[in-house]
């Protein structure tokens, strides 16, 4: 890791399974990671890879009756999975806050934006309405909303998408959290606004020295702001390391696929290579490595043994049966192929 | 907003005129209509009023007195002119001014509609909300089976059963002893409670299913997840949920109440309540055009007016709605 701080969130062997009439959906299946203070931790994967479920489970926003949850989520000395809903409530939105993908749907359409933030302040701090109001205006100002005094009285539909996401961030910052979880915070926004929001999150992280979990399906987003990256596939981590490690020396064929499907201006002319096939059903995850049916490099053990997430000599943990020399060679060949394509 | 209100009011008046015109067409123009003489010499309504074996002179006198020989459009426009001044004409049967008769029959109808609507609103919302919050429990299943039963029982059936049971069998209810509230509130109440319950049952069933559905739907909204994520108590989260789930109920309530204020025909007939509904039925049976017109106009007025109120009120409830 590039930046060593104290760990603020430790997830250990988290499993979230949903029993359904068709079978058990293994949304998260044995996930272990640590988020440090002062770092942005990127979780990358396709839809349905278990990114969001992981974070919603930590906050207790998954209905526990409907899921079988095991493992540990350690945060500020508590195992969040063992806390009751009532004991979790004082942590939610205070030390641990979360913003979501679709800012159009995340604010209550019938309440004023300012009042919704005031509510967030007052549910943890017993301060009077006036003080909460002043703090809200300050927060709106801090996240870059112009004329916060006037915008306080606006309803969500009077805000643009970017503004709403800023308001959501203001709400999440109401109590100086030590960890901010951002679940696809830019997916629903215009590209120009995306950059502003990412910059804002990064700025907040540095100013308040907090941890940020950035969930995204876009490796490009992670490349810009994250210090650590975990790539998820079908409820498991397939590669886990610092940004440099994952981007310059990726060791898992799935990560390769993700990297090759990002458009890159330096490689104009190179074809974008999609990953063949679709993510597996989480009810019938393929035996062995869950990526094996889509993997161009699969060989004998891939459809039998589940590869563990461990450092096979490449410098960071990954979950692929290929020998480390083969991985390095294959990645270099793929890179070379693309460079050749650009040149031609 | 003012502009919007003016426009809506003008539209409302146009609608009322259109409804009146429609009744005129039905009464005078359609083949076999009461005011349409067709191949015979006199319109059926005149013969009817004249009684048994009338002489042509009597019939002609009646036609002359009621102005039935005037062209239809002339009758129509003179009706509109009078109506604009609050004069809805005279009953063919009793010669009582229709305006007066309608005003007299309005309080029982209003009492019935308001009482029943408060009952179904309370019942429907309470049952719906609790069912949604206790989804898939015994309570939820039982109340939804109850609601299914409620929507399946038509008023004319459950009303007659209620009269049979409470009046004939238990003898704790006296059908048809209606007195105005101002005369004897206690007796009024003792007469009204059963029709309230009967009328409210179906509506309560529909409302509880709607409220339950809305609550469950809103419960999956992202902003409810936000409310939980920011650490609100479950109580406050439910408040957020109610705010969205109950807003459409306001619309529906306004429209249903408006409809009922025009007369709850079946309930009024079964329980012998002298309201607009039973008046309308009698008038139709007697081909009593001025009364039919009067009650139709009143009923249309309530429906149009309640629509207007609902639309205006919706802007108060939902900030996204604006009028321009």
Interface residues (C-beta under 8 A of the other chain):
Chain A: X59 X61 X85 X89 X90 X91 X92 X93 X94 X97 X98 X100 X102 X105 X106 X107 X108 X109 X110 X111 X119 X120 X123 X124 X155 X157 X168 X171 X172 X174
Chain B: X221 X222 X223 X225 X226 X227 X228 X229 X230 X231 X232 X233 X234 X236 X240 X243 X244 X247 X317 X318 X319 X320
